[in-house]
Amino acid sequence: MSRISILDQDRCQPKKCNYVCIEYCPGVRMDEDTIVIDENNKKPLISEELCSGCGICTNRCPFEAIKVINLPEALEDPIHRFGQNQFELFGLPTLKQGKVVGLLGQNGIGKSTIMNILSGEIIPNLGNFEKPGNREEVIEYYKGSSLQNYFKSLQKGEIKTIHKPQMVDQLPKVVKGNVKTLLTNVDERNQFDYIVENLDLESVLERDMKNLSGGELQKVAIAATVLREGDFYYFDEPTSWLDVRQRINATKVIRSLAEDNKTVLIIEHDLATLDALSDNIHVLYGQPGAYGVVSSMKGVRVGINAYINGFLKEENVRIRNKPIEFDIRPPTPEDEGNILTNYSDINKKFKGFELNAKAGEIYHDEIVTAFGSNGMGKTTFAKILAGEEEANKGRVEQKVKIAYKPQYIVSDFEGTVESFLYMNAPTYGSNIFKSEIGKPFALDELLDKNIKDLSGGELQRVAVATTLAKDADISLFDEPTAFLDVEQRLTAGRTISKIVESKNAASLIIDHDIVFIDYVSDRAMVFQGEPGLNGNATAPSDLRTSMNIFLKDLNITFRRDKETKRPRVNKLDSYLDREQKEQGEYYYLKLE
């Protein structure tokens, strides 16, 4: 086993601990330079050659800033390392012209590093962080492989890479002006009309970038990426804030690049979308923030199932202690369960928009999901339940305490995550919070970070955890999966379910990730209508009935994977697609 030592620069605070890692290190006590002080930033430097792996420094560090990790023997030389005691990447994906290749793995496992290497923004140093990367050495390293030709072409400037960034909500800060002007100016492939029609952008063409919603910004970002002429296209989480219909449309548009013989690489955490979008995938495994390993290329179904099962057969590596299990729940009996609250028919009118929601009940100990196209009033309905909006007609019969996590999280808090939790999470500091909320969301690693410096995924984890910590009968979550990886999404689902049950409470979750919805739902609501004009919500009912209503409107069908039972999109007009539509079973055929 080779060994790496990782120091979390954000968490390390030597002024507060006076270098306890050095004080207690057995090697240092034997006059070896196992841990020394970096003259530049006054933080510890751990020698991996001298480190015995005893674990004393990791246990003694009061800020849990040190990790000493034994690497699997099968790992070959690293492709890139950022520095001593910093992240290390092993392997790169295989690129295939005319194909869409997906990357599946946790946040912090090296996906963005891979993109920066392939785009030429980082020259890999082949693990030797003491000197800058050398393009000729990289080309020689990949001699005899397709990546050798790729890096040769990249060095000569013969490859043009186009990026769709992850944080599209930041675009108005750097891109100003009218949407139509922006897209017209970048239309190098003469695809403007096709892209605008398929991404349904007609209604926003005359609007300013600063006035767009998150979903609209995402569609504009995808459009601007696809319209440009390039050889290599990189899409970082292209479905955040998009509804199911929009995700299907985005899939069609991105796949059109492969049909034009372009090379496409995507990072996507919505498994149903990743499944429909990719021709092949690579699974990334390792330890977030420490090291990442790129698996061999796999077929989409095989790769996703291996990830869910937690075992990569070809690599003989277990990446999770137990598989993720998808339950096929029987319909919830409508005459059973204790009612937590109920509401009459609700009507809410705005200028140019009207919402009508059928009367319904919410039971103790259940999770109700709400889904439908954007602009149908889901957030408005949540705000009415939360008391943030007042209905024109109808009311909530039993008054309940509501904890509400909005769709867009404002990060203007001045201070650390720990300060934020002290001020906003009533149970923070208790053993229950630490074990039932803090641990699943890995909040310990964020406590010393400033809220304003958090990534989208980190901010989402803090927001969901804070909502769960509040004394409430119903926890409302508006798109809690945005920017979370697959592991974090399903962990969030399990945690919400566990907290709801422990409180004898309930939760209403608005989301667009079908796999997540399937994983957490006890019952569901469907929102239909004309986006931006009117929305009509059904009463909560069993998930399968709700999904059949929803998917019929979209004219798509889902099946269950035979091995893992996860939902998968059927190809339009395939045999199974036609068979399910004939039987009216859009979510999946009934299992005998």
VENTA-V444947 format. One record per residue. N is the residue number from 1. PHI is phi in degrees with one decimal (999 if undefined). NEAR is the number of other C-alpha atoms within 8 Angstrom. Layout:
N/PHI/NEAR + N/PHI/NEAR
//
This chain:
1/999/6 + 2/-86.3/7 + 3/-134.2/10 + 4/-123.4/10 + 5/-117.8/13 + 6/-119.0/13 + 7/-115.4/10 + 8/-77.6/9 + 9/-62.9/6 + 10/-71.3/6 + 11/-90.0/11 + 12/-68.4/11 + 13/-135.2/8 + 14/-61.1/9 + 15/-66.3/6 + 16/-89.3/5 + 17/-111.3/9 + 18/57.6/6 + 19/57.5/9 + 20/-64.7/10 + 21/-62.6/12 + 22/-73.0/11 + 23/-60.3/8 + 24/-100.0/11 + 25/-68.3/12 + 26/-59.6/6 + 27/-63.5/12 + 28/-63.1/13 + 29/-65.4/9 + 30/-97.0/6 + 31/66.5/6 + 32/-99.3/8 + 33/-87.6/9 + 34/-65.7/12 + 35/-131.6/12 + 36/-126.1/9 + 37/-97.4/8 + 38/-68.9/9 + 39/-66.6/6 + 40/-76.3/4 + 41/-117.0/5 + 42/62.6/8 + 43/-108.5/10 + 44/-65.9/10 + 45/-121.2/10 + 46/-104.4/11 + 47/-80.3/10 + 48/-72.2/9 + 49/-71.7/4 + 50/-91.9/9 + 51/-64.0/10 + 52/-89.3/5 + 53/74.5/6 + 54/-69.8/5 + 55/85.3/7 + 56/-65.3/9 + 57/-65.0/12 + 58/-66.0/12 + 59/-77.5/8 + 60/-81.0/9 + 61/-61.4/12 + 62/-71.4/7 + 63/-107.6/7 + 64/50.8/11 + 65/-93.7/12 + 66/-114.3/11 + 67/-128.0/9 + 68/-115.5/11 + 69/-121.3/8 + 70/-84.9/8 + 71/-90.2/9 + 72/-59.5/7 + 73/-61.5/6 + 74/-71.3/4 + 75/-67.1/7 + 76/-90.5/5 + 77/-63.2/7 + 78/-67.8/11 + 79/-84.0/13 + 80/-155.2/13 + 81/-135.9/16 + 82/-78.0/8 + 83/162.5/8 + 84/-61.8/9 + 85/63.8/10 + 86/-123.2/12 + 87/-56.2/11 + 88/-130.2/13 + 89/-112.9/12 + 90/-116.2/14 + 91/89.8/9 + 92/-133.4/7 + 93/-72.8/9 + 94/-86.4/7 + 95/-96.1/10 + 96/-130.5/9 + 97/-64.8/9 + 98/79.0/12 + 99/-132.4/14 + 100/-105.5/15 + 101/-108.7/14 + 102/-103.5/14 + 103/-112.3/13 + 104/-122.0/12 + 105/177.7/11 + 106/-68.8/12 + 107/-64.0/9 + 108/78.2/7 + 109/-104.4/16 + 110/116.7/11 + 111/-63.9/12 + 112/-68.4/6 + 113/-61.0/8 + 114/-59.1/9 + 115/-62.9/9 + 116/-67.1/10 + 117/-70.4/11 + 118/-68.8/8 + 119/-86.3/9 + 120/90.5/8 + 121/-72.3/7 + 122/-123.9/9 + 123/-94.7/10 + 124/-61.3/13 + 125/-99.8/14 + 126/55.4/11 + 127/90.6/11 + 128/-93.1/8 + 129/-76.6/11 + 130/-80.3/5 + 131/-139.2/6 + 132/-63.4/7 + 133/-63.8/9 + 134/-121.5/9 + 135/-61.4/10 + 136/-64.2/6 + 137/-66.2/7 + 138/-66.0/14 + 139/-61.3/13 + 140/-67.3/8 + 141/-60.7/7 + 142/-97.4/10 + 143/-55.5/7 + 144/89.1/5 + 145/-116.8/7 + 146/-64.5/9 + 147/-69.0/10 + 148/-63.1/14 + 149/-64.0/9 + 150/-62.4/8 + 151/-69.4/11 + 152/-62.6/9 + 153/-65.2/10 + 154/-65.6/12 + 155/-64.4/8 + 156/-81.9/7 + 157/76.4/7 + 158/-89.3/7 + 159/-114.9/10 + 160/-112.5/9 + 161/-107.3/10 + 162/-122.0/11 + 163/-113.5/9 + 164/-106.0/12 + 165/-70.7/9 + 166/-76.0/8 + 167/-86.2/7 + 168/-67.9/10 + 169/-67.7/7 + 170/-88.9/7 + 171/-57.9/10 + 172/-59.6/9 + 173/-74.9/7 + 174/-117.9/6 + 175/-118.1/7 + 176/-109.4/9 + 177/103.6/9 + 178/-76.5/11 + 179/-62.5/13 + 180/-61.3/8 + 181/-62.6/8 + 182/-58.5/10 + 183/-69.4/13 + 184/-64.3/8 + 185/-67.9/6 + 186/-100.5/9 + 187/-75.7/12 + 188/-91.6/8 + 189/-110.4/7 + 190/55.0/6 + 191/-119.5/9 + 192/-54.8/10 + 193/-63.2/6 + 194/-62.1/7 + 195/-68.0/11 + 196/-59.9/11 + 197/-67.2/9 + 198/-75.7/10 + 199/-96.9/12 + 200/55.6/7 + 201/-103.5/12 + 202/-54.9/7 + 203/-73.2/6 + 204/-112.4/9 + 205/-59.7/9 + 206/-92.8/8 + 207/-93.9/9 + 208/-84.6/10 + 209/-55.4/13 + 210/-70.1/8 + 211/-103.3/6 + 212/-93.2/10 + 213/-77.5/6 + 214/-60.5/9 + 215/-64.3/9 + 216/-67.0/10 + 217/-62.7/13 + 218/-62.1/14 + 219/-65.3/11 + 220/-64.9/11 + 221/-64.0/11 + 222/-62.9/12 + 223/-60.2/12 + 224/-63.2/12 + 225/-71.4/11 + 226/-70.3/10 + 227/-70.8/15 + 228/-77.9/11 + 229/-89.2/7 + 230/-156.7/10 + 231/-107.9/10 + 232/-123.8/12 + 233/-116.5/14 + 234/-119.1/12 + 235/-117.7/14 + 236/-98.7/11 + 237/50.6/12 + 238/-76.8/12 + 239/-109.3/10 + 240/-56.3/9 + 241/72.8/9 + 242/-92.3/12 + 243/-80.9/10 + 244/-61.9/11 + 245/-60.1/9 + 246/-66.7/9 + 247/-65.7/11 + 248/-65.8/9 + 249/-64.0/10 + 250/-63.1/14 + 251/-59.4/11 + 252/-61.2/9 + 253/-67.2/12 + 254/-66.8/10 + 255/-66.9/10 + 256/-63.6/8 + 257/-64.5/13 + 258/-63.0/14 + 259/-65.5/9 + 260/-90.8/7 + 261/69.7/9 + 262/-86.5/14 + 263/-98.6/15 + 264/-126.7/17 + 265/-127.1/13 + 266/-127.9/12 + 267/-112.0/12 + 268/-148.7/14 + 269/-104.1/10 + 270/-83.8/11 + 271/-62.7/10 + 272/-65.0/12 + 273/-69.2/11 + 274/-57.0/11 + 275/-60.7/12 + 276/-74.5/9 + 277/-88.0/11 + 278/-93.7/12 + 279/-91.7/10 + 280/-144.3/12 + 281/-139.1/14 + 282/-116.4/15 + 283/-92.2/14 + 284/-103.3/15 + 285/-136.5/12 + 286/141.2/10 + 287/-136.1/8 + 288/-52.0/10 + 289/81.9/7 + 290/-115.8/11 + 291/-154.2/13 + 292/-134.9/14 + 293/-126.3/11 + 294/-92.5/12 + 295/-73.3/11 + 296/-65.7/9 + 297/-68.6/10 + 298/-132.3/9 + 299/-62.2/9 + 300/-59.9/11 + 301/-62.8/7 + 302/-63.0/8 + 303/-67.5/12 + 304/-65.8/12 + 305/-64.9/10 + 306/-63.1/11 + 307/-64.0/11 + 308/-65.4/9 + 309/-74.0/11 + 310/81.7/13 + 311/-140.5/11 + 312/-98.2/11 + 313/-63.1/7 + 314/-63.6/5 + 315/-86.9/7 + 316/54.7/7 + 317/-126.2/7 + 318/-96.6/8 + 319/-103.9/10 + 320/-151.9/8 + 321/-65.0/6 + 322/-145.6/6 + 323/-70.9/8 + 324/-81.8/7 + 325/-110.9/6 + 326/-104.8/9 + 327/-94.3/6 + 328/-96.1/5 + 329/-84.0/5 + 330/-69.6/4 + 331/-55.2/7 + 332/-73.2/9 + 333/-60.1/5 + 334/-71.9/6 + 335/-99.0/4 + 336/-117.4/6 + 337/98.5/7 + 338/-92.4/6 + 339/-74.1/9 + 340/-83.4/12 + 341/-156.2/12 + 342/-140.1/12 + 343/-141.3/13 + 344/-81.9/11 + 345/-53.7/12 + 346/-115.3/15 + 347/-128.3/12 + 348/-137.0/11 + 349/-115.7/10 + 350/-119.6/6 + 351/-67.0/4 + 352/88.6/7 + 353/-145.1/9 + 354/-137.9/11 + 355/-113.9/14 + 356/-127.2/11 + 357/-120.4/12 + 358/-66.4/11 + 359/-58.5/10 + 360/-160.7/10 + 361/-125.0/11 + 362/-123.6/12 + 363/-92.1/11 + 364/-62.8/12 + 365/63.2/10 + 366/-133.3/14 + 367/-112.8/14 + 368/-106.6/15 + 369/-100.2/14 + 370/-126.7/13 + 371/-142.2/12 + 372/155.2/13 + 373/-62.0/11 + 374/-62.9/9 + 375/80.1/10 + 376/-102.9/17 + 377/100.7/11 + 378/-62.3/13 + 379/-65.2/9 + 380/-61.1/8 + 381/-59.7/9 + 382/-61.1/9 + 383/-68.1/10 + 384/-66.2/11 + 385/-62.2/10 + 386/-77.7/12 + 387/82.6/7 + 388/-84.7/7 + 389/-127.0/9 + 390/-108.3/7 + 391/-71.6/11 + 392/-72.6/8 + 393/-138.4/8 + 394/89.4/10 + 395/-160.1/9 + 396/-83.9/10 + 397/-71.2/8 + 398/-100.9/8 + 399/-68.7/6 + 400/-132.1/8 + 401/-79.2/9 + 402/-118.8/11 + 403/-110.4/14 + 404/-125.2/10 + 405/-103.5/13 + 406/-72.2/8 + 407/-66.2/9 + 408/-103.3/4 + 409/-96.6/9 + 410/-84.5/4 + 411/-113.1/7 + 412/-94.7/6 + 413/-67.5/7 + 414/-95.1/7 + 415/149.0/9 + 416/-83.9/11 + 417/-60.5/13 + 418/-62.2/9 + 419/-62.5/8 + 420/-61.5/12 + 421/-65.9/11 + 422/-58.4/10 + 423/-86.4/7 + 424/-122.5/7 + 425/-112.2/12 + 426/-55.7/10 + 427/-91.9/9 + 428/-59.9/10 + 429/101.5/7 + 430/-81.4/7 + 431/-64.3/6 + 432/-64.5/8 + 433/-60.6/12 + 434/-60.7/11 + 435/-85.1/9 + 436/-93.5/10 + 437/-123.3/13 + 438/-59.8/12 + 439/-66.0/10 + 440/-59.0/11 + 441/-89.7/12 + 442/49.9/8 + 443/-74.6/11 + 444/-55.7/7 + 445/-75.5/8 + 446/-108.5/10 + 447/-54.6/9 + 448/-90.7/10 + 449/-82.2/11 + 450/-76.2/10 + 451/-53.8/14 + 452/-68.8/9 + 453/-97.7/6 + 454/-74.5/10 + 455/-74.4/6 + 456/-58.9/9 + 457/-67.4/11 + 458/-65.3/9 + 459/-63.7/12 + 460/-63.6/14 + 461/-60.1/11 + 462/-64.4/11 + 463/-66.5/10 + 464/-65.1/12 + 465/-62.0/11 + 466/-62.5/11 + 467/-64.3/12 + 468/-65.8/11 + 469/-79.4/12 + 470/-85.4/10 + 471/-76.8/7 + 472/-146.2/10 + 473/-84.0/13 + 474/-130.5/12 + 475/-99.3/14 + 476/-102.1/13 + 477/-122.6/14 + 478/-99.8/12 + 479/52.9/12 + 480/-75.6/12 + 481/-94.0/9 + 482/-56.8/10 + 483/72.6/9 + 484/-89.0/13 + 485/-79.6/11 + 486/-58.7/11 + 487/-58.6/8 + 488/-67.0/10 + 489/-63.8/11 + 490/-72.7/10 + 491/-62.9/10 + 492/-60.4/11 + 493/-61.3/11 + 494/-63.7/9 + 495/-66.7/11 + 496/-58.6/10 + 497/-61.2/11 + 498/-67.1/8 + 499/-67.6/10 + 500/-58.3/14 + 501/-67.4/12 + 502/-66.5/7 + 503/-90.7/8 + 504/55.4/9 + 505/-113.1/14 + 506/-152.8/17 + 507/-143.2/13 + 508/-116.2/12 + 509/-121.5/13 + 510/-97.8/13 + 511/-158.7/12 + 512/-121.1/11 + 513/-85.0/10 + 514/-60.3/10 + 515/-65.1/11 + 516/-63.8/10 + 517/-58.5/11 + 518/-62.6/10 + 519/-72.4/10 + 520/-107.1/10 + 521/-74.2/11 + 522/-94.9/12 + 523/-141.0/13 + 524/-149.9/14 + 525/-118.4/14 + 526/-114.4/14 + 527/-110.2/15 + 528/-125.3/11 + 529/139.0/9 + 530/-114.1/9 + 531/-51.4/10 + 532/81.3/8 + 533/-116.1/11 + 534/-153.8/12 + 535/-135.6/15 + 536/-128.6/12 + 537/-105.0/12 + 538/-77.3/9 + 539/-71.6/11 + 540/-57.8/11 + 541/-146.0/11 + 542/-62.9/11 + 543/-59.3/12 + 544/-64.8/8 + 545/-61.6/8 + 546/-63.6/12 + 547/-64.1/11 + 548/-62.3/12 + 549/-62.6/9 + 550/-66.8/11 + 551/-71.9/12 + 552/-62.0/10 + 553/-63.5/6 + 554/-85.0/7 + 555/62.5/6 + 556/-129.6/11 + 557/-126.5/15 + 558/-118.7/12 + 559/-123.5/11 + 560/-102.3/10 + 561/-62.7/9 + 562/-64.1/5 + 563/-85.1/5 + 564/-106.4/11 + 565/70.2/11 + 566/-75.4/8 + 567/-70.6/12 + 568/-133.1/11 + 569/-76.6/11 + 570/-80.7/11 + 571/-66.0/6 + 572/-56.7/6 + 573/69.3/7 + 574/-72.2/8 + 575/-57.5/6 + 576/-68.6/8 + 577/-60.8/14 + 578/-65.9/9 + 579/-62.1/8 + 580/-67.2/13 + 581/-65.6/10 + 582/-62.4/7 + 583/-91.6/6 + 584/71.6/7 + 585/-108.1/12 + 586/-82.0/14 + 587/-85.2/11 + 588/-176.6/10 + 589/-67.1/8 + 590/-59.7/5 + 591/-90.2/3 + 592/-72.5/2
//
